[in-house]
Amino acid sequence: MKRVRRGFSLVELLIVMVLLAILGAMALPRSRTVSYRADAAAMLARTLLQQSQRNAITRQSNVIVSIDTVYARLRMVEDYNNNDTLNTTDRVSFRRLEEGAKFAAPPMGRVGGASASAAVQGSALRIVSAMPGVIFRRDGSASTDLELYVTMRADVPTDYRALLVSPTTGRVDVYKWGGSAWIRTTQ
């Protein structure tokens, strides 16, 4: 008489568990990579803002930094005559964010707690050639407070990064969403 087999053997269960562990190990680094790329996009934007401020101090001419939300890039204009507009003689350079990064309004609200209606926030943003931005003055100050929100995936709150520019000093601070509050990074 043949013996009826019920269930799985221990070896079969171990093989399935090993395969699931391998698949899980392959998926985990990919999810962390997106977070690292969001950090890289925020750090690039921070670096560009800081370089613009230093450039304004060094060259003793204003630098206009405009945010192009459509193409996910920053435009830096060295305003040689300090008239806060884009002229044909001004030096203009563009820099795209990290591949896949974009400017987006965070669904969880701004760093200060208010609701966010746009990716670029500020009390007195300058509009130069239809793009909002900030002007770094020759003394290092900024024309306005600026809040800039960057993300890799708009539907994942923990991928949001915020950049805040202080108007008096031009200092740029970076925050990331920690799940329940904005956390200032130490970089």
URSUL-V797080 format. One record per residue. PSI is psi in degrees with one decimal (* if undefined). OMEGA is omega in degrees with one decimal (999 if undefined). BURIAL is 1 if it has 16 or more other ideal C-beta (glycine too) atoms within 10 Angstrom, else 0. Layout:
BEGIN
PSI & OMEGA & BURIAL
PSI & OMEGA & BURIAL
END
This chain:
BEGIN
136.5 & -178.2 & 0
143.0 & 178.3 & 0
130.1 & -179.8 & 0
128.0 & -177.4 & 0
126.9 & 177.9 & 0
135.6 & 176.2 & 0
-163.7 & -176.9 & 0
151.1 & 176.7 & 0
164.9 & 179.5 & 0
-38.4 & 179.8 & 0
-43.6 & 179.1 & 0
-42.1 & 177.7 & 0
-40.6 & 178.4 & 0
-39.5 & 178.9 & 0
-43.3 & 178.4 & 0
-41.9 & 179.6 & 0
-39.1 & 177.8 & 0
-43.2 & 178.7 & 0
-41.5 & 177.5 & 0
-38.5 & 177.9 & 0
-40.3 & 178.6 & 0
-45.1 & 178.3 & 0
-40.4 & 177.3 & 0
-39.8 & 178.6 & 0
-30.7 & 178.3 & 0
-32.9 & -177.4 & 0
-32.3 & -176.4 & 0
-49.1 & 179.2 & 0
-30.9 & 179.5 & 0
-40.3 & 179.7 & 0
-34.3 & 176.7 & 0
-31.8 & -179.1 & 0
-39.5 & -179.8 & 0
-40.8 & 177.6 & 1
-41.3 & 178.1 & 1
-37.5 & 178.9 & 0
-35.2 & 175.8 & 1
-41.5 & 175.3 & 1
-42.5 & -179.2 & 1
-39.8 & 178.6 & 1
-42.3 & 178.7 & 1
-40.6 & 179.2 & 1
-35.9 & 176.5 & 1
-45.8 & 178.1 & 1
-40.8 & 178.4 & 1
-45.1 & 179.7 & 1
-43.1 & 179.8 & 0
-39.6 & 177.3 & 1
-42.9 & 179.3 & 1
-40.3 & 177.5 & 0
-37.9 & 178.8 & 0
-41.4 & 177.9 & 1
-45.5 & 179.6 & 1
-36.9 & 177.8 & 0
-39.9 & 178.4 & 1
-41.6 & 179.9 & 1
-46.9 & -175.8 & 1
-46.6 & -176.4 & 0
-7.2 & -178.3 & 0
43.2 & 171.7 & 0
147.3 & -177.8 & 1
150.3 & 174.6 & 1
122.4 & 179.9 & 1
124.4 & 175.7 & 1
113.9 & 179.6 & 1
146.2 & -178.2 & 1
117.6 & 177.6 & 1
95.2 & -175.5 & 1
-22.4 & -178.9 & 1
-45.5 & -177.1 & 0
8.9 & 177.5 & 0
59.2 & -179.8 & 1
164.2 & 176.4 & 1
141.1 & 176.2 & 1
124.1 & 177.3 & 1
126.7 & -179.9 & 1
121.0 & 174.1 & 1
103.0 & -174.2 & 1
87.1 & -172.4 & 1
-33.4 & -179.3 & 0
7.0 & 174.3 & 0
38.6 & 178.9 & 0
6.5 & 176.5 & 0
27.0 & 174.8 & 0
164.6 & 179.7 & 0
117.0 & 178.9 & 0
164.3 & -179.1 & 0
-22.8 & -179.5 & 0
-10.0 & -179.6 & 0
144.5 & 177.0 & 1
128.3 & -177.5 & 0
134.4 & 174.4 & 0
147.4 & 178.6 & 0
148.8 & 175.1 & 0
120.2 & 177.9 & 0
153.8 & 173.7 & 0
177.7 & 174.3 & 1
143.9 & -179.6 & 1
126.0 & 179.6 & 0
-13.0 & 179.6 & 0
151.4 & 178.4 & 1
160.0 & 174.2 & 1
129.9 & -179.1 & 1
146.4 & 176.9 & 1
129.5 & -178.7 & 1
132.1 & 180.0 & 1
-21.4 & -177.2 & 0
-5.4 & 178.3 & 0
171.7 & -177.0 & 0
170.5 & 179.6 & 1
-39.1 & 179.5 & 1
-9.4 & 177.2 & 0
-19.5 & 179.9 & 0
164.3 & 178.1 & 0
148.1 & -178.0 & 0
124.2 & 179.5 & 1
-15.5 & -178.3 & 0
165.2 & 179.6 & 0
-22.4 & 179.8 & 1
118.9 & -177.9 & 1
150.1 & 176.0 & 1
155.0 & -176.8 & 1
-28.9 & -178.2 & 0
56.9 & -179.4 & 0
143.3 & 176.2 & 1
132.5 & 176.1 & 1
112.7 & 179.0 & 0
119.3 & -176.8 & 1
47.1 & 175.5 & 0
16.7 & 177.4 & 0
132.7 & 177.9 & 1
151.8 & 178.9 & 1
-165.5 & -177.0 & 1
150.3 & 177.8 & 1
124.2 & 174.7 & 1
125.3 & -176.8 & 1
169.2 & -177.8 & 1
-21.9 & 178.6 & 0
2.3 & 177.9 & 0
-10.2 & 179.5 & 0
166.2 & 178.5 & 1
153.5 & -177.4 & 1
-21.0 & -178.0 & 1
166.5 & 168.9 & 1
144.2 & -177.1 & 1
132.0 & 171.1 & 1
124.2 & -176.4 & 1
128.1 & -176.2 & 1
127.8 & -176.6 & 1
143.9 & 177.3 & 1
160.4 & 172.9 & 1
-36.9 & 179.6 & 1
113.3 & -176.0 & 1
-22.9 & -177.7 & 0
-1.8 & -180.0 & 0
105.6 & -175.8 & 0
-35.1 & -177.0 & 0
-6.1 & 176.6 & 0
-1.1 & -178.7 & 1
139.8 & 173.9 & 1
143.9 & 179.5 & 1
139.0 & 174.7 & 1
127.1 & 179.8 & 1
128.5 & 178.3 & 1
127.0 & 177.3 & 1
129.6 & -177.0 & 0
-32.0 & -176.2 & 1
-37.0 & -176.3 & 0
-17.4 & -175.7 & 0
8.1 & -178.7 & 1
141.1 & -179.8 & 0
120.9 & 176.3 & 1
145.2 & -179.8 & 0
135.6 & 177.7 & 1
153.3 & 171.9 & 1
151.3 & -178.5 & 1
122.1 & -177.4 & 1
8.6 & -179.7 & 0
-34.7 & 178.5 & 0
-13.6 & -179.4 & 0
161.0 & 174.2 & 0
132.6 & -177.9 & 1
127.2 & 178.8 & 0
130.0 & 178.1 & 0
159.0 & -176.5 & 0
6.0 & -177.1 & 0
* & 999 & 0
END
